[in-house]
Amino acid sequence: MATLDIFQLVFQDILKISSTILYRYATFQDQIFYLIFLPHVVLFLFLFGFGRILAPETGSKGLRYLVMATAYIFIVYQGWYGQILIPLFQTWFTIMLGFSLAIFLISRIIHPYTAKEISKHVGGAVGKEVGKHLGKGKELQALQDELDGTIKQMSKTKERMNDPQFRHPYTRAALEQELKMLDDKKRALERAIHKY
């Protein structure tokens, strides 16, 4: 009878674990492990990080422990531990365990030094491709700038052709020739830009 009272006191009254979660584990050992030990390990990891955030290393350790204890009491007293955190922490722990096992197995198959070398070569190839595209962007910008300069030069040449000072036939022929060359250059630059 005393064991049942302690059991009810700890699991249902203090930790507020719901009966649906509680009866999922048949033996007392399963209940201790899955409902107290495992969730508390994850909860203490969380509380340790929480305490370090609110009371950093430069602060008092006692203040950090006070923050951690207060957060623990709050979580348990509000019923979050028994209702929300036990299923969440069990899932999180299982996922982290599986992830760690996968990383371990991968590191046994592909040594970390080999993985570093592979990433250098793969990273180098990716970097070259990205560099090509970035270089194309710079080339494209240079062509666009050259096109803008050519258009400005063409408009200046047209203005000079309308100036009475340049009415002489030879001067006018030279300006027309310059305008034709600039127009050809403009078309070539526009074609080059459209290729990108």
Stockholm file with secondary structure:
# STOCKHOLM 1.0

chainA/1-196         MATLDIFQLVFQDILKISSTILYRYATFQDQIFYLIFLPHVVLFLFLFGFGRILAPETGSKGLRYLVMATAYIFIVYQGWYGQILIPLFQTWFTIMLGFSLAIFLISRIIHPYTAKEISKHVGGAVGKEVGKHLGKGKELQALQDELDGTIKQMSKTKERMNDPQFRHPYTRAALEQELKMLDDKKRALERAIHKY
#=GR chainA/1-196 SS CHHHHHHIIIIIIISCCCHHHHTTSCSHHHHIIIIIIHHHHHHHHHHHHHHHHHSCTTSCHHHHHHHHHHHHHHHHHTTHIIIIIHHHHHHHHHHHHHHHHHHHHHHHHSCHHHHHHHHHHHHHHHHHHHHHHHHHHHHHHHHHHHHHHHHHHHHHHHHHHHSGGGCSHHHHHHHHHHHHHHHHHHHHHHHHHHHC
#=GC SS_cons         CHHHHHHIIIIIIISCCCHHHHTTSCSHHHHIIIIIIHHHHHHHHHHHHHHHHHSCTTSCHHHHHHHHHHHHHHHHHTTHIIIIIHHHHHHHHHHHHHHHHHHHHHHHHSCHHHHHHHHHHHHHHHHHHHHHHHHHHHHHHHHHHHHHHHHHHHHHHHHHHHSGGGCSHHHHHHHHHHHHHHHHHHHHHHHHHHHC
//
